[in-house]
């Protein structure tokens, strides 16, 4: 039987950047904190796998990957890149498809049974398109785009970004992140933030002329303040 291809990256690391976490965690059902404390005692180093997806119909493949690859190789962290592959109820207008809360929570429980810490990943700021496909946020709210003048087929760019100078974007994105944290009973969240090439575009009326480093740092700080200080993740 032909198995679906799974594209993944494996890291053996002591520290992973851009994961926003604290010792407190988020325990929607009261289970995360004691589990995390035990996990940390048993895992002084991270051996992590980055998995894009999965879709609901491939959850059996994901579980098989966990038991046949991660467990035998003593991997202890699964970065699950979810992005818009989740059925967000907080913003149904985005028309996202993918996992629902029950499936997300079940996958978290399955990982914990095998000593694996599941950390959902939502690409923030950059990676809002790939090839000719624009992701749900900028497709529904093109006014949030840092470069709305770029043709709809995304020709000539690597990937789109949302504008870091619009408070309306943060408000909506924070809703999505909060819902994802709850769905996965997550004690940490990976926010991506890599390969941001268009920030401070000269045609953006809000960002034009601003220091690109300041724009990026501002986005990072707002995410940190919301997730770590406000949500205590």
Buried (B, 14 or more C-beta within 10 A) or exposed (E): EEEEEBEBEEEEEEEBEBBBBBEBBBBBEEBBBEBBEEBEEEBEEBBBBBBBBBBEEBBEBBBEBBEEBBBEEEBBBBBBBBBBBBBBEBBEEBEBBBBBBEBBBBBBEBBBEBBBBBBBBBBBBBBBBEEEEBBBBBBBBEEBBBBBEBEEEBEEEBBBBBBBBBEEBBEBBBBBBBBBBBBBBBBBBBBBBEEBEBBBBEEBEEBEEBEBEEBBEBBBEBBBEBBBEEBEB
